[in-house]
Amino acid sequence: MVTFSLNDILIQEINFSHRENEIQPDFYYALFPLIINIEDNLNKLFFLDYDCSNLILSEKREGFIRNLAGQINFYIKEKLLAYSLIHELEIAKEAEILEGDDSNERFSFFIKEITTNPEWISYYFEKYPILFNRLNTQIKNILIHIEDLIVRTKVDIKDLESLYDRDIFSLNSIQLFLGDMHKNGRTVSFVTFNNEFKIVYKPRSLENENSFQKFIDFLNTSGSDINIGFPKILTREEYGWMEFIEYNEVANLKEIESHYHNIGKILCVFYLLGTHDIMPDNIILRGNKPFFIDLECLLNKPIKSGYSKNIISNIFQSVLSVGILPFWAQGNDMERDLVRSVLYGANQQKIKSVVWKNKNTDKMEQEVNEVFAGNGSIETHLPSFEGTQYNLNYNYYLKLREGFIEQYKFFQNNKDSVLERINSDVFKNTFIRFIIHNTSVYDLLLRDSIIPECLQGDENIESIINRLFEVVKKPLSKKLAKSIKEQINVGDIPYFYTYNEINTSLYASNNDIISQNYFDKIYTGTYMAIERLKNLSQQDLNFQLNIIDISCKYSFEIFKIDCPKEINFITPEKWKNSISETSNNFNKNKLLEIADKIGCSLTTKVYYNKYSKEYNWVWKSRDVDGRWGCLPLNLDLYDGLSGMCYFYLYLHKYTQNKEYLQIAETTFLRMKETFIKMEKHFLQLPIELIATQPISPFSFPFSVVFLMNHFSSVLEKNYWDDRVIDLFFRILDRYLIFTKNTDFLLGQSGLLQLLISLPNQEDEIIDRFIKKSISNIYNLSVIQKDNSLALPYIDSYDLNKNQLFLGGFAHGSSGISASILRYAALKNDFVAETLGLKILEHDRSQFITEIKGWRDGREGLDKYDAGCWCHGSAGIALSRLMISDKYSDNIINSELLIAKENIIKTGIGGNQSLCHGDLGNLEILRAIGTHFNDNKIKYFVQNYLSTLILKFKNGEAFKTGEDGTIPLVNLFMGEAGIGYGFLRQFDWANVPSILSLESPKNEFLNLHKL
């Protein structure tokens, strides 16, 4: 019986004089009396409480106990004591009580003399009372876990001998901590018996693995031929024993091809069942036969009121959620910098990680470094031959795809028998681990919870939990938050589960019910699998294959894996210098023709959900942290659904294609309702998040207000919604107090463009918001050495980036000054004009004679002019064109001429996107030409467009705004924006400039002169 108490090392002085020579000048030897105490408790457990003398040979007992105690010591030092011990080292150093001639000797003195001193140990635990309690609980829980192992080994030894056909007569070692700790210190462990015979002990039932084997056996006897190995298991109600699987290489290279074909079939099986969390750690290959050793998420079911047949649900229930396909995951920090997949290894990937610097010296501290994600050893989920491991490549991807299709067709052709088998009792005893947050989130929470302030009680664990989950946007019930706190406090990764069949409760790891009605009674794991089976169709197959294709092909971009050239992109750099500046019978109708072709192409890629009646593109898209992946488009104007609406709206205007209108209007109206439904989210967003929250119409939800204006004008129908406007105003009332975003793309200068352009702009409410935004911009501005005013750039993808004061349009002084000066001219506001001119001064100060352009300003790009809308000469020119309707000086024309040269030199000739490619920059170049009545520029633009059209008609593809082989579909970086760029050139006088966030009134005359 475990009777461990940390008080023992405080009440009684532990004698370790006979082992003083063992203490090394190493971090892990700190608090050596604690190590002795753990050994004493283990000896008591194995040889007094439970007589294991017949299992552990006498000559091996000391080594056995010390090895086990060493594992526990290593674990608690890493996971619980590290920060506080190093903090105390710093205190001792500052107090000058460390003895020694150098850094190593002083550290050695701290470990050997200070941390072994009974008075210091008492001081340490009195100072950190929370640490004392947590340490006491964690060690006790680990010992109870070991006690369970002892008892269960003794109880099951005969059954294990029978199952594995072995005589077991000695216990050689126990290896702890082979997975995350759950259920009060329980963890997967290896038990090694005589003759190095290993068995895996799992502190949970293995019924899921049993159920999966039965289902695969059924499929194979029905003609499926899926190659999966199954470890021999002995399962009990609360724990189980599993055969230890040794990793083996394949016999030949042909077997690697068959492995990936087989993985495709297995992916399809997991897709049908709704399996999640198939991670690399959960697979071991024996040759080309995979063994799945952890199937806690074999089935899944949605939370109550969380199941709706919409596109987000489609993604959650798709092949993407299985875990086999590549996706960005958190490494050792909150940053998603690791491609996690069964198809790739971690050994060659670098991630950011917190590591110890100057280890075992009195300068020991932590820093963030790039390290390899793997440890360099064989990765058991990947096939290998003759010492080389084989990640996914293009040929293996095709094999995987073939395997998936083959298995999918099998399910289609055998629906009745498969349905009957799923409906049988095969999954009756299956439990479902319910993953509320990624383990990496809890890892970070555990790490934050052991900082000295938290262990002393100054920092409340609840506040850490609340802050963290505000960031990951997962609201918590009080009972759920309480359970997370309790599990974190005992060193566990929080664990929750439910059962497959008629059970609506969510349970915590200690079997407490968190909520009795967390799940809907109808939507069991079995029901969801049957629904997927019934809905198998060519449309669904195409949807799943699209996800497989995008995920795999994007991973080839990440890892720079050679692939056959599927798309031949247009390469203007080869011919742009030969573009004529003379008239060449330009046929502008071809511009509309190409825009229409792009619209048709995008329509073939859109996914329509007939249940929720929504459209979206599940494509290569950027997530909220800036990482690309296979995702549905977000709701933004810049690169999301708002932008697709905008393009299809204007494409319909000129083509009268009803399908375009259907997509545009359906999507827009749905976004309006989404905005209303998210009222609570927007109005309760934490202040620290509001500071960097995008508030320009380039982002949702303010893009909805922007679109209402355009839909109402283009379709001559009232799309204004008082609910939207009311919520828009209430959000602004709150956000304009705390926001720090000021730029055109994300911040208040973009918002200004929207507010100024709204109908009834004389409205006092709108005027109040305008003045507040201008006041904010002034208050956030920083006086520069030349007395100009600049605004700090906020990178929402990297809030820790050094403060930058950028020029340029999207993120800097050009866009900000253009918005303010426009308002100043409309209202004859001298104060606003003064502010706008001061910011314009900063923009002009970024001009560098040496490069005859404007410095980019981003890190590493100090003497570079990108020549684009977002950064560089094109955006500079756009801002000057926008203000020159109402303002002029003796510099603007010379700036436009310089910008013209840079646009031709560096702004065009790469990709064709609006943001930083040909279609955006050609629009600005044309406007410069009409400003100067320069026909050479006009003809250059026309001939350049004609060449693009010719190349496109000859089978070449437009290159979108992100380097890679997968064309993007969105407005500013993708094909929709290229199409809109052609529309803009087609009807120059009437199509609004999205680059300047124009309203349907086309207020910038310089952007529409013919």
N, C-alpha and C positions, 0 to 999 in steps of 0.2 A: 504494500500500500504506500503510495507516494505521500510523504510528509514534509516535503521540502519547504523551508522557510528562510528567506533572506536574512531574517533577524539573527540566525545562527552565527553569521560572520560578524555581527555587531555585538552580540551578547557574550560570545565566547571567542577568545583569541585563538585562531586556528594556527597550529604549529606546523610550519612548513620548512623549518631550518634544515631538515634532512634533504630538502629538494631545492634549496636556494640556488645551487649551481645550475639548475635547469632554466632559470629565468634569463631570457635573452633580451637584448636591447631592441625589442620589437613591440610594436603596438599591441599585438595580440596577447602579450604576456602581462599587460596591465591588469591590476586587480587579481593578482595570482592567488590570493586566498579564496577567491570565488571559484577559480578553476578546481582547487583542491576540494572545495565544498561540493561541487558538482560530481567529482569523482567519487566522493564518499557516498553521496546519495545513489549513484549508479551501482556501487558495490552492494549497498544495502538492498537495492531493488532486485539485483540479479542473484545474490547469494544468501540473503536473509529472508526477504519477503517471498521470493519465488526461487526455489532451489533449482538453479540452472547448472549446477556443478556437473550433471551428467551430459549437458549439451556443450559447455564451454570447457575445453581442455585446460587443465590446471596451469600448464606452462604458457598458455596464451591469454590467461585472464587479465593480467596487468595491461598488456598491449591492447586487448579488446576494450577495456574500460577507458583507457587513456585516449584511444582513438575516438570513441563515442563522445567523451567529454570535450575533446578538441574540436569536434564538429559543432557542438553546442556553443562552445566558447567563441569560435570563429563567427558563428551566426549572430550571436548577441552583440559582439563587438561591431560587426558591420551594420547590423540592422537597428541597433538601439543605442549603443554607448558611444559611437564614434564622435559625434559632434560635441557632446558634453566633455569627453575626455580631452579632446584637442583644445577646447575652450579653457579647461583647467590648466593645460600645459601652457597656454598663452599667459594666463594669470600668474602662474608660478614663475614664468620667465620675466614678466614685467616686475614682479616682486623681488626678483634677483635671489631666489632661494634655490635655484638649480645649480648644482656643483658640476664642474668639468671645464676642461680647457677649450673644448670646441663644441659645435652643435650636436655632434653624435654623442659625446660624453654627457652633455647636459640632458639629452633625451633619455639616455640610459639611466641616469640618476632618477629622473622622474618615474620611469617604469619600475626600477628595482627598489628604490628607497621610499619614494613618496606614495605611490599607489598601493604599496603593500603595508603601509603604516596603519594600524588600527584607528588611530585618531583621525587620520586623513580620510579613511573610508567612512567613518561616522560623519565627518564634515560633508563629504561628497553626497551621501544619501540624504542628509538633513537639508542640504541646499536644493536637491532635486527630488522632492517628495513624490512627484508623479512618476519620475523615472524609477524610484524604489518600488512603487506598487506595480508598475508595468513589468519591470524586470522579474520581480517575484512571481507574477502571474505567468509570464511567458516561460520561464524555466520550469515552473511547476507543470504547465500544460505540455511542454515537450517531454518531460519525464512521464506524464500520464500517457502520452502517445506511445512512448517506449514500453510502458507497462502493458498497454493494450497489445502491443506486438508480441511481448513475451507470452501473455496468457493465450492469445489466439494461435501462436505457433504451437504451444503445447497441446491445445485442444484439437488443432487440425492436422497435427503431424502425420497421423496414420492416413488420413485422406490425401494429404499431399504426396506421401510415398506412393500411394496407389495411383493417383492421377499422373504422376510423372515417372512412375516405375523406377523409383530410387529408394535406396536405404538411407535414411537421414539419421546420423548419429552424432553430429557435432555442428555447432553454430560458430562460424568463423568471424563474421563481421556483420554490422548493420550500417547501411549508408542512408543518412537522413537528408531531408531538405531537397529532394529531387523534383520538387514542384512547389507551387505556392502553398503557404500555410492557410488552411481553412479549419473551421469547426474546432476552435480552441486548440490550435497548435498541431492539428493532424496534418500529415503530409505524406506524399508518396515516398516509399523507402525501398531500398534493395536489401534483401536478406541473403547472405551467402553462407551456404552450408559446406559440409565436407566435399572434397574434390572440386572446390570452386563452383559448386552448383548454385546458381542464383535464381531467386524468385522475386517478383515485384509484389510488394504489399501496397494495396490501395485502400484508404480509409473511407470507402464507399462501396455500395453494391455494384456488381458488374452485370446487372440485368440488361443494361443497354447494349453491351457488347454481345450478350447472348441473343438478344432480339435481332440485332443486325446480322449475325451469322445465320440465323434461321431464315431471314428474308433473302440474303444472298444465295443460300442453298436452294431456296425455292426458285429464284430467278435462273440459276444455273441448270437446275433440273428441267426448267421450262425452255432451255435453249439459248440462254443469254451469254454464257462463256465469259464471266467476269473473273479475272485472276486476282484473288485476294486471299491472303493467309490469315488464319485466326489462331492467336495464342491459346494454349490450354488454360482454362480458368476454373477457379473454384470460388463461387460467389456465395456470400452470406447476406443477411439483411442489412448490415451496416458496414461491411467491409468485403474485400475479396482478394484472392491471390491470382496473379497472372504470370504465365510463363515469360521468362526473360528472353527476348528475341535478339540474337546476334546479327549485326549488319553484315551482309555479304555482297561482293561485287557480282555483276552479271557475267554470263559465260562468254558473250560476244557482243559486238556493237549492234547487231540486229535486235538483240533483246532490249536495247535502250529504246529503239523505235517502238517495239511492242509495249514497253512500259508506258510511254506517253499516250499511245492509242488506248491502253487500258485505263489510264488516269482520266481520259476523256469520258469513258463509259462510267467510271466511278463518280465523276463529277455530275453526270446526269442522274445517277441513283440518288446522290445526296441532294441534288436539286429537287427531285420528286419528293423526298422525305422532308425537305425543309431543314436539312442539317446545317448547323453553323459551327464556327470555331475549329475547322480542320486546319490546324497550324502545323508548321514543319516539325515542332517538337512531338506531335501526336502520331507521327508515322515513322516506321522503321522498315527499310527494304531488305529482304533476304533474296538476293539476286534481283529479279524483276518482279517479285511478288511483294506488294505492300501489306504491312500489318498495321492496322489502325488501333492504337493502344489507349485512346482516350475519346470516348463518344458520349460525353456528358450532355452535348447539345445535339443528339441524334435527331430529335424532333423539335419543333418550336410551335408556339401558339401566341397570338397577339393579346395584348392587354385589353381589358374591357374598354369599349368605346374607342379602341385604338386600331381596329380592323376596318378599313374601308378599301374598296377595290379601286384605289387611285394609283397614280403612277409611282408615288413614293412607296406605297405598299408593294407595288410590282417589283421595285428595285430590292426592297427588303426581302422579298420572297424569291428573288432571282438567283442565278448561278453566282452572282457577285458576292452574295452573303455567305456562301459555303466556306470561303476562306482559301480555296485552292488557287484561284486566279490572283495575279499580282495586284497589290494595292499599297498605298503609302500608309505606314503605321508609325506610331510613336516608338522612338528608340529608347534611350535611357533618360530622355527629358520630355518636355511637353511638345517639342517639335516633331512633326512627322517626317523623319529623315531616313526611314528604313523601308525598303520594298520587301514586304513580307509575303511569302508565297511558297507553296509546296513545290513550285516550279523553279525556284532560284535559291541559291545559298546566301548565307550572310557573311562568309569569310572574306569576300572581296568588297564588301560595302562598308563605308565609313559613316559613322554617326557621331553626333555630339554627345559627350558623356562627362559626368562629374567624376574626376579622378583625383587621387592623392598626389600632391606635389611635395618634394623633399621628404619623402617618407622616412620615418624613424630618425628624424632630427627635430630639434626644437623650433624649426621653421616649417614644420609639417602643416599643410593647409590644402584646401580643395580648390580646383580650378576646372573650367570647362575646356575640354580638348576634343579633337577629332580622333576617334579610335575605331579599329575594325570591330564590326558588330559580332562577328564570330570569333571563336577561340583558336581557329586554325586547324582543328581536328576534323575528321571525316564527318560530313553532315548526313545523318542517317536517312533523310528523306529524299536524297538525290541518288540516282544510279551512278555507278562508277565502273570503270574498266581499266585494268592495269594501272591503278593509282590515280587516274584522272576522273574527276566528277563531271557530269554532263548536265548543265542547266538547259532550260528551254532554248531552242533556236527555231528558226523559221520552219524547217522541215518537221521538227517535233511538234510545233504548234499545229501544223496541218494534220499530223497524226492524231493529236488530241482532239481536234475539231471533228475528224472522221469518227473517232470513237464515240464522241458525244452524240453525233447524228445517228450512228448505228443503234446506240442504246435508246435514244429518244424514239426512233422508229419501232423498236421492239415494244416499248411501252404503249405506243399508239396501236400497234397490231394486237396487243394482248391486254387491252384495257380491262376486260371482264375478269380474267383470272387474277390479274394484279390487284384489282379492286377487291376481289374476294379475299385475297391473302392479307391485304392491309386491314380489311374489316374483321379479320379473324382475331384471335387473341395474341398474335405475334408481338404486338407492341403494348399489350395490356399492362405489363409491369414496368414500362418505361417511365423514368423520371426525366424532367427537363431542367437543366441548369439554366437559370434566367440571368443573362448578363445585362445588368443595368448600366454599367459604365465599363469602359475598357480597363483591363488590369493595369495598364500604364498610368491611368488616372489615379488608381489606388496606390500604386508604387510611389507616385509623387506625393500623395497625401501622407503616406507612411514616412517618407523622407522629411517632409515639412514638420511632422508631428514630433520629431526627435531633436529639433533645435533647442538649445538651452532655455530660451524664453518659454517654450511650451512645456518643457519638463519641470520648470520651476513654477509653472502655473500662471506666468504673466501673459502668455498667449493662449487663448482658449481654443481647444480643438474644434469646437463648433464653428468658430469664426473662420478657421482654415477651411473646413468643409464647405461652408457657405460661399467663401470666395472662389474656391476651386470649381464648384458646380455652377456658379454664375458664369464662369468662363466657358465651361463645356455645355452650357445651356440645357441642363437637365434638372428641372424642378423636382424637389423631393418632398414627400409627405413627412410629417413630424416623426412618425413611427419608423419610417425608412431611414431618415437621417439619424435617428437615435441608434438604430441597429448598425448602421455604417460606423458611427462613432464607437460603439461598444466593440465591434470587431477589430477596428483599427487599434483600439487601446490595448488589445491582447496580442497585437502583432499579426493579426490575420489579414489576408486579402478578403474583403467582404464577399460573402457567398450567399446566393439566393436560389431557390428552386421551386418547382411545382411538379405536378404529376400530369401525365398525358391524358388519362381518362377523367371522367366527370368529377373534376375538382377545380374550384375557382380560386383557391387560396394561393397566396405567395408566402413561402416560408423562408426564414433565415437559417443560417447554418446550424443553430442550436435547436432547430425544429419549431421555434416560435412562429406563430402566424403573424405576418406583417399586415396582411389585409385578407379578409375572407372573400372579398369580391373583386379581386385584382384582375381576374380573367373571366371571359364570358363562358357560360356553361356549354354553349353550342360549339365554339371554335376550339376543339381539342386538337392536339397534334395530329391525331389520326384523321380528323375531319379536314384539316388543312392539306394533308398529303392527298386525300381523295379529291379535294377540289382541284389541286394542281393536275392530278391525273385526268380528271374529266375535262379540263380546259386545255389539254395538249392539242395543238393545232399548228398549221403552217405559220400563222402569224406569231404564235408564241415561240416556235422554234427559231424563226428569224430574229425575234427579239433577244432570245438567249444567245444566239450565235453572234449577233451584233455586239453584245456585251463581251463575249469571249474574244472577238476580233479586236475591238478597241482596247481592251485590257492588255492583251498579249502584244499587239503592235506598239502600244505606248511603252510597254516594258522594253521592247527592242530599242526604242528611242533612248530610254534612260540608260541602258547598258551598252548602247552603241553596237548592237548586234546586226550583222549584215543580213539584208533581206533582198529578194528580187525587187526590182523597181516596178511597183504596181501603178504608180502615177508619174507621168512625165510633166513636171511643173514648168510653167513659163519662166524663162530666164532673161529678163530685159537687159541685164548687164551686158549681154552679148551683142545687143543691137541698139541700145538707147542712144549711143553717140552718133548713130547714122540717121536719126529721126530728122526729117525735113522740117523747115520753118516756112514752107510755102504752101499755098492752097492745093488741095489734092481731092477735090470733089467729095467732101465729107458727107456721108449719109447718116444723119442723126437717128433715123429710125432703127438703125442697127443697135444703137445703145439700148433702146427699149427691148429689142429682141433678145439681147444678151441678158438683161435684167430678168426677163420672163423665163429664160432658160435656167437661170440660177434659181429662181423661185420654184420652178418645176422640179429641179434636182433636190432642193431642200425639202420639198413636199414628199418626195419618195423616202426621205430619211426620217420624217417625223413619225413619232409613235402616238397613235390615238387609242385612248382607253375608252371603250364603249360604255363601261359602267359609270365612270365618273365624268364622261364626256369632256375629257381634257386632252390637250396636245402637249407634247414635249419632245425634245431631242435628247435621247440618252446617248451621249457622245463624249468625245474628249472635251472636258470642261474643267474650269478652275474652281477649286473648293475655297472656302472662306479663308483658309490660311495661305492661299496662293499656290498650293500644290495641284498639279493636273491629275486627272484620273477619268475613269469612265463613270460619268455622272449625268443625271438630268440637269438641264440648264437651270441656273438660278433665276430669280425674278427681276434682275437688274436690266437697265437700258443698255449699259455698256456691253455686257457679254451674256445677257440672259433673255428671258422670255419677253420682257418689255421691249427689248430691241427687235426681237423677231416680229412682235405685233406691229411695231412702227414700220418695218420694212414691208410686211405684207399689206398693211393699210394703204401705203402709197403705191405699191405694185398693183393692188386692186383698182386704185383710182385710174391708172393708165391702161390697164388690160381688161378691166371689168370681169376678171376671172372670179367666179363665185366661190371657188374653193379657197382662194386667198382670203377673201372676206370672212369666210367661215372660220378659218384658223385664227385670223387676227381678232375678230370680234369675240369669239368663244373664249379665247385665251385672255383677252383684256377684261371681259366681264368677270371671269373667274378670279383674276388678280384683284379686282376691286373688292370682291367678297372676301378674299384672303386677307386683304388689308384690314377690313372691318373685323374679321375674326381674330386678328392679332393685336387688337386694341390693348389688351392687358399686357402683352409682351412689350410693346413699344412704350407704354406709359409707366411701366414698372422697371424698365431697364436700369441697372445700377449706374450711379453717377460716373464711376470710373470708366465704364464702357461707353457712356454717352460722349465722353471727351473725344473719342476717336471714331465714333459711329459716322458712317457716310451720311450726309444730309443733302447732297445735290441730287437733281433729277436723273443723273446717270445711274443712281442706285434705287432699289425698291426700299421703302414704299413711295418715295416722292416721285418716282417715275410714273406712278399711276395718275397723279395730278397732271403731270406733263402730257400724258397720253389722252386724258379726258379732253384737253384743249384741242388736240389734233384730231381725234375721232369726231368730235362735235363739228369741227370745221369741214373736214374732208367729206364726211357722210351726211352733212347738213341735217343733223339729228342731235337732240340734246342728250349728251352722255354725262353731263354734270350731275354729281351725286352729293347732296347736302351732307350725307353721313361721312363721306370721304373728306369733304372740305372741313367739316367740324373736327374730325379726328386729326387731320393735317394741322389745323391751327392749334389744337391742344398739345400735339407733339412738339410743335415749334415753341410753344410757351415754355416747355420744360427743357428742350434740347438747347435752345439759344442761351440758356443760363450757363450751361456746362461745356458746350462743344469747343474744341480747339482746332477743328478742321476748317481751313480757310480757302483751300485751293478750288480750282474750277471743276475738276473731275470728281472730287469727293466732298467738298466743303461749301462754305458760305458764299463764295463768289459764284459758284454754279447755282446755288439756291437763289441768289439775287437775280440771276437771269430768268429763273422761273417766276419769281414773285413779280418782277417788273412786267412780264409778258402776260400775266393773268388778266382776264377780262375784269372790269371794275377795279382797275389798279388804283383808283383814287380812294378805294375803301380804306378807312382809317386803320382797320386791323392789319391789312397787308402793309400799309405804310409804316405801321409800328414795327412789324417784323423786319422790314427793309432797314429801317434806321437802327434797330438792334443789331442786325448783322454787320452793318457798316461800323457801328460802335465797337463791336467785338473784334472786327478786323483791326481797327485802330489800336485797341487795348492789347492785342496779341502781337502787334508789330514790334520790331526791334530796330532801333536806330543803328545804322551802319556808319563806318568811318567817314564816308563821304556825305553823311547827313541824310542819305536816302532811307526809306523804310522797307524792311523785308519781313516776310512771314516765315516762321519755321515750318518745314515740310514734315508731315506726319506720315510715316510709312506704316500702314495698318497691318502689313505682314511682318514687320520687325520693329516693335515699339522701343527696342533697346538701341536702335541705330543712333549714331552720333547725329547731333542736331545739324540740319542742313538748311541753307537759305537759297532756294533755287530761283533762277529765272525760268523763262519758258511758259507755255500755255497751260498744260494740264495740271501741273503741280507747283507752278511758281508765279512770279510777279506779273507776267504778261496777262494771264487769264484773270487774275485778281484785279489788276488795274483797269482792264477793259470793262469788267462788270461795274465797277464803282464809277468810272468816268461816264459810262452810258447813263447810269442813274442821275449823276450830277448834271448831265446835259438835259435830260428830260425834265428835271425839277428845278434847274437853275440853282443848284445847291453848291454854294462856294466852299463850304467845309468839306463836303464829299469830294469835290473837284481837287482841292488841295491834297487830301489824302491819296486820291488816285494818282495824282502827278508825282507825289513822293514815292509811291510804289513803282510807278513807271520809271522813275530815276534809277531805282535799284535794278530793274530789268535791263535798262540801257547800260548800266555799269558792268554787266556781264559780257559785254562785247569785247572781244580780244582781237586787236589788230593783227597779231601774228597768224591767226587762223582765219581772219576775215569772216568771223562768225561769232556766235554767242556760246560761251562756255556752257557745257551741259550741267556741271555742278554736282552730279551724283558721284559717289566715291569711285575713284579710278578713272573718271571721265572729265578731268578738269579742263583739258585743252582739246575739246571735241565738240563739234556741232553736228548733231544727228540729222538736222534738216527736216524734222518731222513735226506733225501736229502736237504730239505729246511733249516732246523735248526737241528744241532746236528751232531752226530758221522758219519753218512753215508755221509753227504756232506763234512765233514772234510776228510774222507777217499778218496772220489772221487777227491778232489783237489790234494791230495798227489799222487794219482795214475796218474793223468793228468801230474803233473810236473816231476814225477820220470822217465819218458821216457828220459828226457834230464838233469835232475838235481837230485842229491842225497846228503844226509847228514846222520849223525848217529842217527837221531831222527825219520825219516819217518817210518821205519819198526815197531818201538815200537808204534807209533801212529796208524798204521794200525791194529796192534794186539788189542790195546785198543778199537778201533772203532769196530772191529769184535765182541767183547764181548757185546758192547752196542747195536749194531744193533740186535743181537739175543735177548738181554734182553728187549729192549724197542722199537726198530725200526720196528720189525715185530710182527704180532699177533693182530693187530687192524683192519684197513681197508686194501684194496688191491691196492690202488692208486699208481701212480708213484711218486707223490710229497712227500707224507709222509706215505706211506703204503708199503705193502709187495712187489709189483712188482718192485718199484724203489729201495727198500733197498736190495732185493734179487739180483738184478743186481750188485750192488756195493759189496755185500757179495761174490758173485761168483768171481768178479774181484780180491778181496783180496785173495781168495783161490788160483786162478791161479798165482797170484804174488808170493805166497809162495810155490806153487806146493803142496798144502794141499788138499788131496783127501777127507778128512773128511768134509771140507766145501763144496766141490763139491757135495758129496753125500747128505749132509744135504739140500742143495738148491734143488737138484733133487727130493728128497723125500718130501720136503715141497710142491713143485710144483705139484707132483703127488697127494698129499692129497687134495690140492685145486681143482685139476681137478676132483677127485673122488667126492668131496662134490658138485661140480657144476653139475656133471652128475646125482647126486642123488636128484637134484631139489633145492639145496640151491643157493642163489644168491651172487655174489661178492658184497662186501660192498665198496662203493666209499668214497671219501675223505672228505665228509662233513656230520657230524652227522645228521641223519634224515632218514625218511622212503622212500624218493624218490631218487633212484639211479641217480647220475649225468651221463652225457654222454660224457663229454669233455676229452681232452688228459691227462692233468696232475692230475686232480681230479676225473676223471670219467672212464666210461667203455671203451672208446677208448684207454686210456692209459693203462688199464689193458690188453686189447687185444694186444697193441703194446709191452707190457712187455713180453707176451708169445712169440711174434714174435722174440723179441731180444734174448730170451733164445733158441728159435728154431734154429736160424742161428747166433750163437754167433760171428762168425768170420766176418760176412758181414753186419749184420744189424747195422746201426749207433746208437750210444748212444745219444738219445735225451737229456738225463740228462746233457750231457756236450756240447750240441749244435754241435755235430760232423757234419762235411760235409760228403758227400757220400764217400770220400776217407778214412774214418775211421782212422784219424790221431793219435789217442791215442792207442798205441800198447798194453798198460796194460789193456785196456778194451776189448781186442779181443783175448788174448792168450787162447789157448785151453788146 
